[in-house]
Amino acid sequence: MNWKDHIVSDTEILLGKPTIKGTRISIELILDLLANGWTEKKIFESYPKLTENDLKAVFAYLKDCIENELYFPFPKSA
């Protein structure tokens, strides 16, 4: 999966936040929906332009971000 085929960053769209190519649907929005219990089915029903490969690309993108240390470290909780 080459996430670059599905995810773009354009300063003219959502101030450059990564989005699904051809949409204004941000990676942040998709992750927020999943974190709040939305199923893939519900996401596809609400955003019919999204494809299964778009969602796979979100996770491939995150994997690359973590591998390249593009994340915010946080302290251990007590």
C-alpha positions in Angstrom: 0.0 0.0 0.0 1.5 3.3 -1.1 -0.4 5.8 1.0 0.8 8.7 -1.2 -1.6 7.5 -3.8 -4.5 8.3 -1.4 -3.3 11.1 0.9 -2.2 14.6 0.1 -1.2 17.8 1.9 -2.2 21.0 0.1 -1.9 24.4 1.9 -5.1 25.4 0.0 -7.1 22.7 1.7 -7.6 22.6 5.4 -4.4 24.6 5.9 -2.2 21.8 4.6 -3.6 19.0 6.9 -3.2 15.6 5.3 -6.5 14.7 3.6 -7.8 12.0 1.4 -7.0 12.9 -2.2 -9.9 14.6 -4.0 -11.7 15.4 -0.8 -11.6 17.7 2.2 -11.8 14.7 4.5 -8.8 14.9 6.8 -6.8 12.1 8.3 -7.5 13.7 11.7 -11.2 13.4 11.1 -11.1 9.8 10.2 -9.0 9.0 13.2 -11.3 10.9 15.5 -14.3 9.0 14.1 -12.6 5.7 14.7 -11.4 6.7 18.2 -15.1 7.6 19.0 -16.3 4.1 18.1 -17.4 4.6 14.5 -17.3 1.5 12.4 -15.9 1.3 8.9 -19.5 0.8 7.7 -20.7 3.9 9.4 -17.8 5.9 7.9 -18.4 4.7 4.4 -22.2 5.4 4.8 -21.4 9.0 6.0 -18.6 9.6 3.5 -19.4 7.7 0.3 -16.4 9.0 -1.6 -14.1 7.1 0.8 -12.9 3.7 -0.3 -11.5 0.7 1.6 -8.0 1.6 0.2 -8.4 5.2 1.5 -8.8 3.8 5.1 -5.9 1.4 4.6 -3.8 4.4 3.4 -4.6 6.2 6.7 -3.0 3.4 8.7 -0.1 3.1 6.3 0.5 6.8 6.6 0.5 6.6 10.4 2.9 3.6 10.3 5.3 5.7 8.3 4.9 8.6 10.6 5.8 6.5 13.6 8.7 4.8 11.8 10.1 8.2 11.0 9.5 9.5 14.5 6.9 12.0 13.5 5.0 11.8 16.8 4.9 13.6 20.1 6.5 11.6 22.9 4.7 11.7 26.2 5.9 11.0 29.7 5.1 7.8 31.5 2.1 8.2 33.8 2.6 7.5 37.5 
